[in-house]
Amino acid sequence: MNKLLVRTLSGIIFVLIVLGLIIWSEYSMVALVLIIFALALFEFRRMFRQNDRLLFTVLLTTGLLTLSTAYLFITGFIGLHMIAIIAGSILLILALHYLVISNTSIRETGPGLFITLWLTGSLIFFMALGWIREPGNYDPAFLVILLSLIWVFDAAAYIFGSLFGKTQIAPSVSPGKTLEGLVSGMMFTALAGYIIFRLTSEFTALQWVMIGCVVGLGATAGDLFESKLKREAGVKDSGQIIPGHGGILDRFDSLLFTAPLFYIVILILKS
């Protein structure tokens, strides 16, 4: 089958599954977030050939526990006291693993711990967008908007960068990223922001255009960061779970950088 056709079909199915889980309910959205974390952590482990299964299990468990705790806090099921207890328990688990159970060194533990903190931190911001409109009630609007802006940027940057790209942004990290692609992506994301303004009653047209530009910059930073990870690991893609698109890290690298930025900007504009 033609590679472009495979990429297109798998991309459509991927988008429908992701949006479907986000829109269906808060529980399916949280399940999606937990799946993204688990698969991304597994891809990182395989990319960097970290064979300590016990360390992976500890990081996976503490990461899933952190995300679940964050969801319970965001929705008001638990308060700061319980957060402190759970956070202390997580730190104790990590300390016991390093000091008592495992034979791995700080140098070996560091990368996995860093990627776990990065994934959980970014995904917590993404989850929190579901309650930023009205605390206590799940609303997937901003989650869908963020993903839509990212996908518009990625598509425009890829298409126009492939057609007209000549000026490389970071040739040592990602030779395929060009200034022409970046500018095109920013323009289309700003246009998408204006369309969102026409469809919603929140914020002004200028503010939505600004939000689109912030998403474009965050998506670029996320893509370059993941490209650097892959270059250091010596791999082309983080995985092969999505035909024609690579792995979970390949598909959600932009989200992992834009979610915190998007949340902060929305919070500022709503205040």
RABEL-V162661 format. One record per pair of residues at least 4 apart in sequence whose C-alpha atoms are under 7 Angstrom apart, sorted by sequence separation. I is the first residue (numbers start at 1). J is the second residue. D is the distance in whole Angstrom. If there is no record, write none. Layout:
{{I;J;D} {I;J;D}}
//
This chain:
{{2;6;6} {3;7;6} {4;8;6} {5;9;6} {6;10;6} {7;11;6} {8;12;6} {9;13;6} {10;14;6} {11;15;6} {12;16;6} {13;17;6} {14;18;6} {15;19;6} {16;20;6} {17;21;6} {18;22;6} {19;23;6} {20;24;6} {21;25;7} {22;26;7} {24;28;7} {25;29;6} {26;30;6} {27;31;6} {28;32;6} {29;33;6} {30;34;6} {31;35;6} {32;36;6} {33;37;6} {34;38;6} {35;39;6} {36;40;6} {37;41;6} {38;42;6} {39;43;6} {40;44;6} {41;45;6} {42;46;6} {43;47;6} {44;48;6} {45;49;6} {46;50;7} {52;56;6} {53;57;6} {54;58;6} {55;59;6} {56;60;6} {57;61;6} {58;62;6} {59;63;6} {60;64;6} {61;65;6} {62;66;6} {63;67;6} {64;68;6} {65;69;6} {66;70;6} {67;71;6} {68;72;6} {69;73;6} {70;74;6} {71;75;6} {72;76;6} {73;77;6} {78;82;6} {79;83;6} {80;84;6} {81;85;6} {82;86;6} {83;87;6} {84;88;6} {85;89;6} {86;90;6} {87;91;6} {88;92;6} {89;93;6} {90;94;6} {91;95;6} {92;96;6} {93;97;6} {94;98;6} {95;99;6} {96;100;5} {97;101;5} {98;102;5} {104;108;6} {105;109;6} {106;110;6} {109;113;6} {110;114;6} {111;115;6} {112;116;6} {113;117;6} {114;118;6} {115;119;6} {116;120;6} {117;121;6} {118;122;6} {119;123;6} {120;124;6} {121;125;7} {122;126;6} {123;127;6} {124;128;6} {125;129;7} {128;132;6} {131;135;5} {140;144;6} {141;145;6} {142;146;6} {143;147;6} {144;148;6} {145;149;6} {146;150;6} {147;151;6} {148;152;6} {149;153;6} {150;154;6} {151;155;6} {152;156;6} {153;157;6} {154;158;6} {155;159;6} {156;160;6} {157;161;5} {158;162;6} {159;163;6} {160;164;6} {161;165;4} {170;174;6} {171;175;4} {177;181;7} {178;182;6} {179;183;6} {180;184;6} {181;185;6} {182;186;6} {183;187;6} {184;188;6} {185;189;6} {186;190;6} {187;191;6} {188;192;6} {189;193;6} {190;194;6} {191;195;6} {192;196;6} {193;197;6} {194;198;6} {195;199;6} {196;200;6} {197;201;7} {203;207;6} {204;208;6} {205;209;6} {206;210;6} {207;211;6} {208;212;6} {209;213;6} {210;214;6} {211;215;6} {212;216;6} {213;217;6} {214;218;6} {215;219;6} {216;220;6} {217;221;6} {218;222;6} {219;223;6} {220;224;6} {221;225;6} {222;226;6} {223;227;6} {224;228;6} {225;229;6} {226;230;6} {227;231;6} {228;232;6} {229;233;6} {230;234;6} {231;235;6} {242;246;5} {246;250;6} {247;251;6} {248;252;6} {249;253;5} {252;256;6} {253;257;7} {254;258;6} {255;259;6} {258;262;6} {259;263;6} {260;264;6} {261;265;6} {262;266;6} {263;267;6} {264;268;6} {265;269;6} {266;270;6} {267;271;6} {1;6;7} {45;50;5} {72;77;5} {73;78;5} {96;101;6} {97;102;5} {104;109;7} {131;136;7} {160;165;7} {170;175;6} {203;208;7} {230;235;5} {241;246;6} {242;247;6} {22;28;6} {72;78;6} {73;79;6} {131;137;6} {230;236;6} {240;246;5} {241;247;5} {21;28;5} {22;29;4} {131;138;5} {168;175;6} {170;177;7} {197;204;7} {230;237;7} {239;246;5} {240;247;5} {21;29;5} {130;138;5} {131;139;6} {169;177;6} {197;205;6} {230;238;7} {238;246;6} {239;247;4} {130;139;5} {168;177;6} {169;178;5} {237;246;5} {238;247;5} {130;140;5} {168;178;4} {169;179;6} {237;247;7} {21;32;7} {167;178;5} {168;179;6} {194;205;6} {197;208;6} {238;249;6} {130;142;7} {166;178;6} {167;179;5} {238;250;6} {129;142;6} {130;143;6} {165;178;5} {167;180;7} {237;250;7} {129;143;6} {165;179;7} {194;208;6} {165;180;5} {193;208;5} {194;209;6} {164;180;7} {165;181;6} {193;209;5} {161;178;6} {191;209;7} {193;211;7} {161;180;6} {190;209;5} {193;212;5} {161;181;4} {160;181;5} {38;60;7} {190;212;5} {158;181;6} {189;212;5} {190;213;6} {157;181;4} {160;184;6} {189;213;7} {157;182;6} {157;184;6} {186;213;6} {189;216;7} {226;253;6} {62;90;6} {156;184;6} {157;185;4} {156;185;5} {34;64;6} {186;216;5} {223;253;6} {154;185;7} {185;216;7} {222;253;5} {223;254;6} {153;185;4} {156;188;7} {222;254;5} {153;186;6} {220;254;7} {222;256;7} {153;188;7} {219;254;4} {222;257;5} {152;188;7} {153;189;5} {218;254;7} {219;255;7} {221;257;7} {152;189;6} {219;257;6} {218;257;5} {219;258;6} {149;189;6} {218;258;5} {149;192;7} {215;258;6} {215;262;7} {174;224;7} {173;224;7} {63;116;6} {67;120;6} {174;227;6} {59;113;7} {70;124;7} {74;128;7} {173;227;6} {173;228;5} {59;116;7} {63;120;6} {67;124;6} {75;136;6} {149;212;7} {153;216;6} {150;215;7} {149;215;7} {150;216;7} {150;219;7} {37;119;6} {33;123;7} {26;138;6} {23;140;6} {22;140;6} {19;144;7} {123;256;7} {126;259;5} {122;256;5} {125;259;6} {129;263;6} {122;257;7} {125;260;5} {119;256;7} {122;259;6} {122;260;6} {125;263;6} {48;233;6} {47;233;6} {47;238;7} {43;238;6} {43;239;6} {40;248;6} {39;248;7} {40;249;6} {36;248;7} {10;242;7} {10;243;6} {7;243;6} {6;243;7} {7;244;4} {6;244;6} {7;245;6} {3;244;7}}
//
